[in-house]
Amino acid sequence: MTRTRRQAKETASESVGDATSQLSVSLDAVDEEVLYSVFPDGNFSVVTSDDVIELYRTIIDQSKALDALSRERDDATSAFERKDVEVDQALQDKERVVRELEESVESLQAEASKLKQEKEQLCMIIRSSV
C-alpha cells in the first residue's frame, strides 16, 4: 500500500515526541567517512530530531551553493560564447579587409602593367619619329 505525504507526516508526528527524541539508525548503506567529513561532530548511531533538522539545513545550504555555482558556470559559459563570437567576427572582418587589400594590390599591379605597356609604346613611337 502506498502512503501519501500526509499519512507519512501524521505517522511521523505521532512517533516523534519532543525535539530531543532519538532514533536508532543503521549506517550499513551509508559511507560513514563521507558522512563524518560533512558532519565531524555528529553521532549517527543515535540520531535526534535536531540532527535531522541540521541535516536538512545542510542539504538545503549545499543545494543553494550548487545552484549558485551552476549559475556562475552558466554566466561564465555565456561570457565565453560571447567572446568567441566577437573573436570570430573580428577574424571575419580582418579576412575581409585582407581580401579587399589583395584585390586593390592586384588592381594596382594591373594598372601599373598597363601604364608600363603604354610607356613602352610611347617610347617606341618617339624613337621611330626621331
C-alpha positions in Angstrom: 0.0 0.0 0.0 1.4 3.4 -1.0 1.4 6.1 1.7 0.7 9.7 0.9 2.8 12.6 2.3 0.0 13.5 4.6 -0.1 10.0 6.0 3.7 9.9 6.4 3.6 13.3 8.2 0.8 12.1 10.5 2.7 8.9 11.3 5.9 10.9 11.9 4.3 13.4 14.2 2.7 10.6 16.2 6.0 8.8 16.6 8.1 11.9 17.3 7.7 13.2 20.8 9.7 16.3 21.8 12.6 17.9 19.9 15.2 15.7 21.7 13.6 12.3 20.8 16.1 9.8 19.5 16.1 7.4 16.6 18.4 4.5 16.3 19.9 4.3 12.8 21.9 1.6 11.0 24.6 3.1 8.7 25.2 -0.1 6.7 24.1 1.5 3.4 25.9 4.8 4.0 29.6 5.7 3.5 30.3 6.8 7.1 33.6 8.5 6.2 31.8 10.9 3.9 29.0 11.4 6.5 31.5 12.3 9.2 33.5 14.5 6.8 30.4 16.6 6.3 29.3 16.4 10.0 32.5 15.9 12.0 30.8 16.3 15.4 27.9 14.0 14.5 26.9 10.9 16.4 25.0 8.9 13.8 24.4 5.8 15.8 21.6 7.6 17.6 20.1 10.5 15.7 17.9 13.2 17.3 15.3 15.3 15.6 17.8 18.2 15.9 20.3 16.2 14.0 17.7 15.5 11.3 16.9 19.3 11.1 20.6 20.0 10.9 20.9 17.5 8.1 18.0 19.2 6.2 19.6 22.6 6.7 22.9 21.3 5.4 21.3 19.7 2.4 19.4 23.0 1.6 22.6 25.1 2.0 24.5 22.7 -0.3 21.7 22.8 -2.8 21.7 26.6 -2.7 25.5 26.7 -3.1 25.3 24.2 -6.0 22.6 26.4 -7.7 24.8 29.5 -7.3 27.8 27.6 -8.8 25.7 26.4 -11.6 24.5 30.0 -12.3 28.1 31.2 -12.2 29.2 28.4 -14.6 26.3 29.3 -17.0 27.3 33.0 -16.8 30.9 32.2 -17.5 29.9 29.9 -20.4 27.7 32.7 -21.8 30.6 35.2 -21.5 32.9 32.8 -23.2 30.5 32.2 -26.0 30.0 36.0 -26.5 33.8 36.4 -26.6 34.1 33.6 -29.0 31.5 35.2 -31.3 33.4 38.6 -31.0 36.7 36.9 -31.9 35.0 35.2 -34.9 33.6 38.5 -36.1 36.9 40.2 -35.7 38.6 37.4 -37.7 36.0 37.7 -40.4 36.4 41.4 -40.5 40.2 41.0 -40.8 39.8 38.4 -43.6 37.5 40.8 -45.4 40.0 43.7 -45.2 42.8 41.4 -46.3 40.8 40.3 -49.4 39.9 43.9 -50.2 43.6 44.9 -49.9 44.7 41.9 -52.1 42.1 43.0 -54.7 43.4 46.6 -54.5 47.0 45.3 -55.0 46.0 43.2 -58.0 44.2 46.1 -59.5 47.1 48.5 -59.0 49.5 45.9 -60.4 47.3 45.5 -63.5 47.1 49.3 -63.9 50.9 49.6 -63.4 51.4 46.9 -66.0 49.1 48.7 -68.4 50.9 52.0 -67.8 54.3 50.3 -68.4 53.0 49.0 -71.8 51.7 52.4 -72.7 55.1 53.9 -71.7 56.9 51.4 -73.9 54.6 52.1 -76.8 55.2 55.9 -76.4 58.9 55.3 -76.3 58.8 53.3 -79.5 56.7 56.0 -81.2 59.2 58.7 -80.1 62.2 56.5 -81.3 60.6 55.8 -84.6 59.8 59.5 -85.1 63.4 60.7 -84.4 
